[in-house]
Amino acid sequence: MATAKLLLVEDDPSLSELLRFRFESEGYNVRVTPDGDEALILASEDVPDLVILDWMIEGTSGIEVCRRLRRDKQTAHVPIIMLTAREEEDDRVRGLETGADDYLTKPFSPRELIARVAAVMRRIRPALAGEVLEVGDFLLDTVAHKVSRGGEELQLGPTEYRLLQFFMESPGRVFSRGQLLDGVWGTGSDIELRTVDVHIRRLRKAIMESGKRDPIRTVRSAGYAFEPN
């Protein structure tokens, strides 16, 4: 199993050193920067498995770093936990709407942050192995490019395979059509948004051959989520 790679973006030296020490003690590979611009460079050079991102940092702001990471195909589905001193509900909502997966307000317990990171890593751990994703009764072998549900192999087209893999790397998360388009087809794609709906229907048909419940939830005015359980 590969060591999980964390990118910690925090401009408080004492806090960043404490968190680096605590996470490295837990077995994580940690890179630290206080600067938003450098964070974007580090993320593009070696895509992390998770980003811990302070809102108020040097250079490009944390909220803008989050936005750019979500727009980049390489980092679009990397989990992001935001740290901030802001307590207003509108600020929390803004961070989550920009693409953050979780939100922790300062001051916080390092133990709580470690627990939240561990929970996310348990969810995406199969992807880190680079071989098999297992979510619910779905198995996706990224090496053999095979998918099965409940032990029954499924026949998927190339696009439906990529779409399912994208969903399985972030189960339960709601993706807009634009996010799915960027993550599966690429940010430079000129494909229309309605094309996403066409491939969602094809994917549903392929994975429902076994007669089991539909694991793809349509969220009105928002997008789609993969929830097999």
Summary of the structure (lengths in Angstrom):
residues: 229
radius of gyration: 18.2
end to end distance: 25.3
largest distance: 55.1
contacts: 683
relative contact order: 0.10
helix: 42%
strand: 22%
